[in-house]
Amino acid sequence: MRRSDDPPRPAARPSAPRSPMSPHRRTAPADPRVRALVAQASHRGGLSRRSFLVGALGTAGAGALLAACGTGSPSASASSAQDLSDSDRLVRWANWTQYLDQDEEGTGYPSLRAFEERSGLEATYAEDIDDNDAFFGKVSGQLKNGQDIGYDIVTLTDWMAARMIRLGYTQALDRTRMPNADNILPGLANVDFDPGRKHSLTWQSGFAGLAWDKEKVPGGLHTLSDLWAPELAGRVEVLSEMRDTMGLIMLDQGVDPSGDWSDDDFYAALEVLKEKIDSGHIRQVRGNAYTQDLASGDAVAVIGWSGDITSLNYESDDRFEFAIPEAGGTLWSDNLMVPVGSPHLGNAEELMNYYYDPEVAAQVAAWVNYITPVQGAQEAMAAIDPELAEDPMIFPTDEILARVSVFRTLSPDQEERYNGEFLTVIGA
């Protein structure tokens, strides 16, 4: 998930002497906590800590991923565009970086090529999302007017998906044209920001935690306070996603971001962030481009996303480590949606349906190493690579799930205020 305006395309992963669908794995095992996933939502005056599906590793799914965003009624006056899918055989997809299986040259996407061959559609794919707010800021004016933003599918995080749906900026999906959508994990099928999944489908899920260069930080990071060690000053980066950076700081201060916290709790965490930025301890606040700085050595320790670090390790001989802090990590999911002005709704639905085929979902999960939302993907993985099917980085255990939480649902007013204060502090 999540992501500078022009992040570099990741290098191809080296070939591996395993089955074609296997990921090109590290030579040394990473922290098994790398892949925690959210379970089903329960409400306690908002969003409480997750409950978890029993026996996650014994089922096709890894558990149900909680949607952590607000609700509301569409308020935009824009109407959906005319669907030209039958005559214009094109589908255009905007996604985050390192978020779809790539070929060994790093120039193509095997699953997407297979979709084009199967469907007869031309699919264009752009790694154009680096940060939810930045992307929304670029297209919100067109969305408000119901105009085509140049994409038929966008992939945005729960809270931004909630905003898009609430404002009427997405088109309704016809589930009869997407039979594979019934494979969605039960806990994801009826999320609070999109009951019945009428406007969205989960793409992948994961969490934020600590990551570091093992040679430059030999002692590792165990708590968020370790990130503030004097010897790391000027070589630390944190995420531009408010819920992840603030969530980890709040957890370090003993505040559950999924619980009933107060303004004082939020601003206490924000003061820590402000002091670390003002002092120069934090060199930059980044979207996905933080991976570029880790790779170059400009940053040696970060708040980062789990799958990004796994991808870096494929290309860097297991140079980096990722861990959930002792106080806990944050959880998220990203969602596929069709913007209101897209003229290719039917084609977008065809692509979504394709990626909810369990075998295709397993192929993607094997490369990106995030949690797949598709039931049956674990069995599909087991048929080709039994070791991967038991990998807790893709199909996490209950123990892993118990160590993570998700930022609570915010009202539109709270979202505007908290996010505005965060953006002011980070200089966005």
Sequence and secondary structure as in RCSB ss.txt:
>XXXX:A:sequence
MRRSDDPPRPAARPSAPRSPMSPHRRTAPADPRVRALVAQASHRGGLSRRSFLVGALGTAGAGALLAACGTGSPS
ASASSAQDLSDSDRLVRWANWTQYLDQDEEGTGYPSLRAFEERSGLEATYAEDIDDNDAFFGKVSGQLKNGQDIG
YDIVTLTDWMAARMIRLGYTQALDRTRMPNADNILPGLANVDFDPGRKHSLTWQSGFAGLAWDKEKVPGGLHTLS
DLWAPELAGRVEVLSEMRDTMGLIMLDQGVDPSGDWSDDDFYAALEVLKEKIDSGHIRQVRGNAYTQDLASGDAV
AVIGWSGDITSLNYESDDRFEFAIPEAGGTLWSDNLMVPVGSPHLGNAEELMNYYYDPEVAAQVAAWVNYITPVQ
GAQEAMAAIDPELAEDPMIFPTDEILARVSVFRTLSPDQEERYNGEFLTVIGA
>XXXX:A:secstr
     S          SS TTS    SS   GGGG    B  BSSSB   B  TTGGGSSSS             
         TTTS EEEEEEETT S   TTSS  HHHHHHHHHH  EEEEEEEES HHHHHHHHHHHHHTT   S
 SEEEEEHHHHHHHHHTT B    GGG GGGGGB GGGTTBTTBGGGSS EEEEEEEEEEEEETTTSTT   SGG
GGG GGGTTSEEEES HHHHHHHHHHHTT  TTS   HHHHHHHHHHHHHHHHTTSEEEEESTTHHHHHHHTS S
EEEEEHHHHHHHHHHTTS EEEE  TT EEEEEEEEE BTT S HHHHHHHHHHHTSHHHHHHHHHHH SB  BT
THHHHHHHH HHHHT TTTS  HHHHTTEE      HHHHHHHHHHHHHHHT 
